[in-house]
Amino acid sequence: MMISQHIPVMIKEAIEALNIRDNLNYIDATFGGGGYSEEILKKADCNLLSIDKDPTVKNYAKKLKVKYKKRFTFVNDDFENLESIIKENNNDFVSGGIIADLGVSSFQLDDSERGFSFNKDGPLDMRMSGKGVTAQELIYSLDEKELAKILWDYGDEEKSRAIAKMIIKERNKEVLDSTFKLVKLIKRVKKSDHKKKNHPATKSFQALRIATNQELKSLKKLLMISEKILLPGARLVLITFHSLEDRIVKLFFNQISGKQANLNRHLPHVIKIKKVKFKVINKKPILPSNTEIKSNRRARSAKLRVVERMEI
Ligand SMILES: C[S@@+](CC[C@H](N)C(=O)[O-])C[C@H]1O[C@@H](n2cnc3c(N)ncnc32)[C@H](O)[C@@H]1O
């Protein structure tokens, strides 16, 4: 059940960064509620192909299809398949640009049945696509060390080992099948943290969501494909919501724009650059204004980065 509205983050900045022009083709890799997609279609007489792995957003896409007809196409898939998706839609290249507004939407967070939120009780699911291994199945498939690594690597959870230990100890006493059962275990470990600004389960939930959806793997694939398929003048715009994502995007942009080829554990597929083909548009990431952060808490950790394929 969809019970909320998704307020697009930094929409003005994102649309400006994409440099939308008539007759070009664009990709919105993370359709969500269609906020960015609709703005792209309004801005110029361009064509747009939007992607989302979540099948529940189809209704929003249908509304845009009715309004924009042939100019708009929606594909329910993972953006890591972008190369085959655009081929199936009669294109090999992208002339205008690609935008991806990463992470979860408010629809996903607010629907307790999806299991993304530590504030709502629901099944321990967390799958954006509704397919594959759930967060619960993931937790049961891991040993203590592997679970602690996920909590540390993807959540920067400083109590990762203690939380993993608690989960492994308790998971066979009572089935760990709900968000609130998991929250209870995390709170038992982080009991002294209750005065902190963020909820004690914030980091663990982020980590489990990233692992369940293999978010970093998909992001890396999207970046690699984008490098191949953007035509001169086309832009690549990424909006990230945590430092892991942002680091991957930053390092990748540094590489393709000819800055040092940075070998990093989060970016193992270093591209061998024969010719520098991209330029970074903003040296520093674009951040949301204080006014936006006040009116939309989700915006507080957003960072927008943009590169443009050069004429060579
Ligand atoms: C932050 S929301 C996007 C909101 C959108 N910009 C708007 O204005 O409504 C992120 C969306 O990306 C989707 N998503 C995340 N990772 C994805 C992936 N690897 N492939 C396709 N869609 C993905 C999620 O399902 C979610 O709907």
The ligand as an SDF file (V2000), in Angstrom:
LIG
                    3D

 27 29  0  0  0  0  0  0  0  0999 V2000
   15.2700    7.9790   -4.1030 C   0  0  0  0  0  0  0  0  0  0  0  0
   14.1500    7.0800   -5.0720 S   0  0  0  0  0  0  0  0  0  0  0  0
   14.0530    8.0320   -6.5560 C   0  0  0  0  0  0  0  0  0  0  0  0
   13.0430    9.1200   -6.5020 C   0  0  0  0  0  0  0  0  0  0  0  0
   12.8240    9.8480   -7.8060 C   0  0  0  0  0  0  0  0  0  0  0  0
   13.9900   10.6100   -8.1940 N   0  0  0  0  0  0  0  0  0  0  0  0
   11.6170   10.7700   -7.7200 C   0  0  0  0  0  0  0  0  0  0  0  0
   11.7700   11.9590   -8.0470 O   0  0  0  0  0  0  0  0  0  0  0  0
   10.5490   10.3140   -7.3650 O   0  0  0  0  0  0  0  0  0  0  0  0
   15.1420    5.7390   -5.5810 C   0  0  0  0  0  0  0  0  0  0  0  0
   14.4380    4.7310   -6.4690 C   0  0  0  0  0  0  0  0  0  0  0  0
   15.4400    4.0080   -7.1440 O   0  0  0  0  0  0  0  0  0  0  0  0
   15.0930    2.6620   -7.2030 C   0  0  0  0  0  0  0  0  0  0  0  0
   16.3440    1.8970   -7.2930 N   0  0  0  0  0  0  0  0  0  0  0  0
   17.3120    1.8030   -6.3680 C   0  0  0  0  0  0  0  0  0  0  0  0
   18.3030    1.0160   -6.8210 N   0  0  0  0  0  0  0  0  0  0  0  0
   17.9450    0.6250   -8.0650 C   0  0  0  0  0  0  0  0  0  0  0  0
   18.5700   -0.1910   -9.0520 C   0  0  0  0  0  0  0  0  0  0  0  0
   19.7360   -0.7980   -8.8310 N   0  0  0  0  0  0  0  0  0  0  0  0
   17.9240   -0.3640  -10.2340 N   0  0  0  0  0  0  0  0  0  0  0  0
   16.7300    0.2230  -10.4690 C   0  0  0  0  0  0  0  0  0  0  0  0
   16.0920    0.9840   -9.5590 N   0  0  0  0  0  0  0  0  0  0  0  0
   16.6990    1.1960   -8.3760 C   0  0  0  0  0  0  0  0  0  0  0  0
   14.3180    2.4140   -5.9380 C   0  0  0  0  0  0  0  0  0  0  0  0
   13.4410    1.3120   -6.1140 O   0  0  0  0  0  0  0  0  0  0  0  0
   13.5810    3.7370   -5.7390 C   0  0  0  0  0  0  0  0  0  0  0  0
   12.2910    3.6870   -6.2860 O   0  0  0  0  0  0  0  0  0  0  0  0
  1  2  1  0
  2  3  1  0
  2 10  1  0
  3  4  1  0
  4  5  1  0
  5  6  1  0
  5  7  1  0
  7  8  2  0
  7  9  1  0
 10 11  1  0
 11 12  1  0
 11 26  1  0
 12 13  1  0
 13 14  1  0
 13 24  1  0
 14 15  1  0
 14 23  1  0
 15 16  2  0
 16 17  1  0
 17 18  1  0
 17 23  2  0
 18 19  1  0
 18 20  2  0
 20 21  1  0
 21 22  2  0
 22 23  1  0
 24 25  1  0
 24 26  1  0
 26 27  1  0
M  CHG  2   2   1   9  -1
M  END
$$$$
